[in-house]
Amino acid sequence: MGANGISPSTLAASVGSIVTRASACNLVMATYSASWIDAHRCSRAIVDHVTSHRSTVGVVAPALGYLGRSTSKVRDLDRFGMLAAVATAGSGLIFLACFWGVIAAAVFSVQPILEGTLSLHTTPWAGWVLWLVVALPSLLQIRHPGLYEAWYRSASAVLDDGQWWRTATALLVQDGGIAGTTSNLILLAVALLLCLPLWGARATVLTFLFVGVGLNFAAVLAGAGDGAGNSGATLPLLASLPPLAFAVLPDRRWRAVVGALVTSTAAIVLIVGNDGHGIAVLVGLMLGLLGMPYARWRARAGLLPHLTDPSAFSS
């Protein structure tokens, strides 16, 4: 029971009846009438009701948004409530299918460029440094869980305590246990091997860092929940490859088109499934489109000597 004699379960039932006959403004007032002390528990009851009655989301959203702006404790619980179901951990069969689909599309798109060049010893040193910077703390956290607790993306720590650096350190630890850590590190290694020949070392590293930090920052503000991992920075790198391949392979553009279609489908499926990785894939596609002139410039400058016909970009 709260200070005003209202229990969370009773409030949730009341909200259900109010939604059917009240406007969003009325719901705001009904919700905010709960005591300040019970705001945390009341918001949880409302969210539970919403998730079981999806048709009420459009009306309940303004109320939870208002309540979220009113107290940091409620922000800590559900980040304004409506995105509590968005997943960022990367699990389930749908995620795995899309995950491998993006990888396959990237390999298929750039395969003609990488013929004879996909070699570990030819990978620029910057790529190995980036991989080690991510891998070492990710592996250390298995034996020292306190490292994860200190570095993961905590929405309450970021917004309430000003620990904005967590949007960067969250890229260096993983939230999927041993299996998640292994898959993310393998994913990063594959992405670096595929991206470095096209993007170049500097652009690859900067894209990984800025996109990863930017998406973590957006996740905190949007309410996607706490978490960690490098997949949100790695998937955009892979998703950017089909457009880049389209730019530098005029005689093999059909491969890039197929790759882009597969990647776009993966992004849509993930987004529809409330998986935040879909946004990462979509961002990667947009980066690839924006990076097409840069890829052509690299080809004209002779920085892609393994192209079938680099002279095609001399004009």
Residue pairs with C-beta under 8 A, 6 or more apart in sequence:
1 7
2 8
2 34
2 35
2 37
2 38
2 41
2 42
3 35
3 37
3 38
4 33
4 34
4 35
4 38
6 34
6 35
6 38
6 42
8 38
8 41
8 42
8 44
8 45
9 45
11 31
11 34
11 42
11 45
11 46
12 45
12 46
12 48
12 49
13 49
14 30
15 27
15 30
15 31
15 46
15 49
15 60
16 49
16 53
16 56
18 26
18 27
18 30
19 27
19 53
19 56
19 59
19 60
22 30
22 59
23 59
24 59
24 61
24 62
24 63
25 62
27 59
27 60
27 62
27 63
28 62
28 63
28 66
30 63
31 42
31 46
31 63
31 64
31 66
31 67
32 63
32 66
32 67
32 70
34 42
36 71
39 67
39 70
39 71
39 73
39 74
40 71
40 73
40 74
40 77
42 67
43 64
43 67
43 68
43 74
43 77
43 78
43 81
44 77
44 78
46 60
46 63
46 64
46 81
47 64
47 77
47 78
47 81
47 84
49 56
49 60
50 56
50 57
50 60
50 64
50 81
50 82
51 84
51 85
57 82
60 81
61 81
61 82
64 78
64 80
64 81
64 82
65 80
65 81
65 82
67 74
67 81
68 74
68 75
68 78
68 79
68 80
68 81
69 75
69 80
72 156
72 159
72 160
75 155
75 156
75 159
75 160
76 155
76 156
76 160
78 84
78 223
79 155
79 220
79 222
79 223
79 224
79 225
80 223
81 223
82 223
83 222
83 223
83 224
83 225
84 223
84 225
85 274
86 222
86 223
86 224
86 225
86 274
86 275
86 276
87 95
87 225
87 273
87 274
87 275
87 276
88 219
88 224
88 225
88 227
88 229
88 232
88 275
88 276
88 277
89 175
89 176
89 180
89 227
89 229
90 99
90 176
90 180
90 229
90 231
90 275
90 277
91 176
94 269
94 270
94 273
94 275
95 270
95 273
95 275
95 277
97 266
97 269
98 266
98 267
98 269
98 270
98 275
98 277
98 278
98 281
99 187
99 235
99 266
99 277
101 262
101 263
101 265
101 266
102 235
102 238
102 239
102 262
102 263
102 266
102 281
103 187
103 190
103 238
104 262
105 238
105 241
105 242
105 258
105 259
105 260
105 262
105 263
105 266
106 191
106 194
106 238
106 239
106 241
106 242
106 259
106 263
107 194
108 255
108 258
108 259
108 262
109 241
109 242
109 245
109 246
109 255
109 256
109 258
109 259
109 260
110 194
110 197
110 198
110 241
110 244
110 245
111 255
112 245
112 249
112 252
112 255
112 308
113 197
113 198
113 245
113 248
113 249
113 304
113 306
113 307
114 194
114 197
114 306
115 306
116 306
117 197
117 306
118 193
118 194
120 193
123 192
123 193
123 196
124 196
124 201
125 201
126 201
126 202
126 204
126 205
127 192
127 193
127 196
127 201
127 204
127 205
130 188
130 192
130 204
130 205
130 208
131 185
131 188
131 189
131 192
133 172
134 171
134 172
134 185
134 188
134 230
135 185
135 188
137 147
137 151
137 172
137 173
138 172
138 173
138 174
138 181
138 184
138 185
138 230
139 181
140 147
141 147
141 148
141 173
141 174
141 181
142 178
142 181
147 173
148 173
148 174
148 175
148 228
150 169
151 166
151 169
151 170
151 172
151 173
151 228
152 166
152 169
152 170
152 173
152 175
152 226
152 227
152 228
153 166
153 167
153 170
153 216
153 219
153 220
153 226
153 227
153 228
154 163
154 166
154 226
155 220
155 223
155 225
155 226
157 163
157 166
158 164
158 166
158 167
158 220
159 220
164 217
166 216
167 213
167 216
167 217
167 220
168 209
168 212
168 213
168 216
170 216
170 227
170 228
170 229
171 209
171 212
171 213
171 216
171 228
171 229
171 230
171 232
171 233
172 230
173 228
173 229
174 180
174 181
174 184
174 228
174 229
174 230
175 227
175 228
175 229
176 183
176 184
176 229
180 229
184 229
184 230
184 231
184 234
185 230
187 230
187 231
187 234
187 235
187 238
188 230
188 234
190 238
191 234
191 237
191 238
192 204
192 237
194 237
194 238
194 241
195 204
195 237
195 238
195 240
195 241
196 204
197 304
197 306
198 241
198 244
198 245
198 248
198 295
198 298
198 304
199 207
199 237
199 240
199 244
199 291
199 295
200 298
200 303
203 291
203 294
204 237
207 236
207 237
207 240
207 287
208 233
208 234
208 237
209 233
211 232
211 233
211 236
211 237
211 280
211 283
211 284
211 287
212 230
212 232
212 233
215 232
215 233
215 236
215 276
215 279
215 280
215 283
216 232
218 279
219 225
219 227
219 232
219 276
224 276
231 277
231 280
232 276
232 277
232 280
233 280
235 277
235 280
235 281
235 284
236 280
236 281
236 283
236 284
236 287
237 284
238 284
239 263
239 267
239 280
239 281
239 282
239 283
239 284
239 285
239 287
239 288
240 284
240 285
240 287
240 288
240 291
241 259
241 288
242 256
242 257
242 259
242 260
242 263
242 285
242 288
243 256
243 260
243 285
243 288
243 289
243 291
243 292
244 288
244 291
244 292
244 295
245 252
245 255
245 256
245 259
246 253
246 256
246 257
246 260
246 292
247 291
247 292
247 293
247 295
247 296
247 299
248 295
248 296
248 298
248 299
248 304
248 307
248 313
249 255
249 256
249 307
249 308
250 312
251 308
251 309
260 285
263 281
263 284
263 285
264 285
266 278
266 281
267 278
267 279
267 281
267 282
267 285
268 278
269 278
270 276
270 277
270 278
270 281
271 278
271 279
271 282
272 278
295 304
296 313
298 304
299 307
299 310
299 312
299 313
300 313
300 314
302 310
304 310
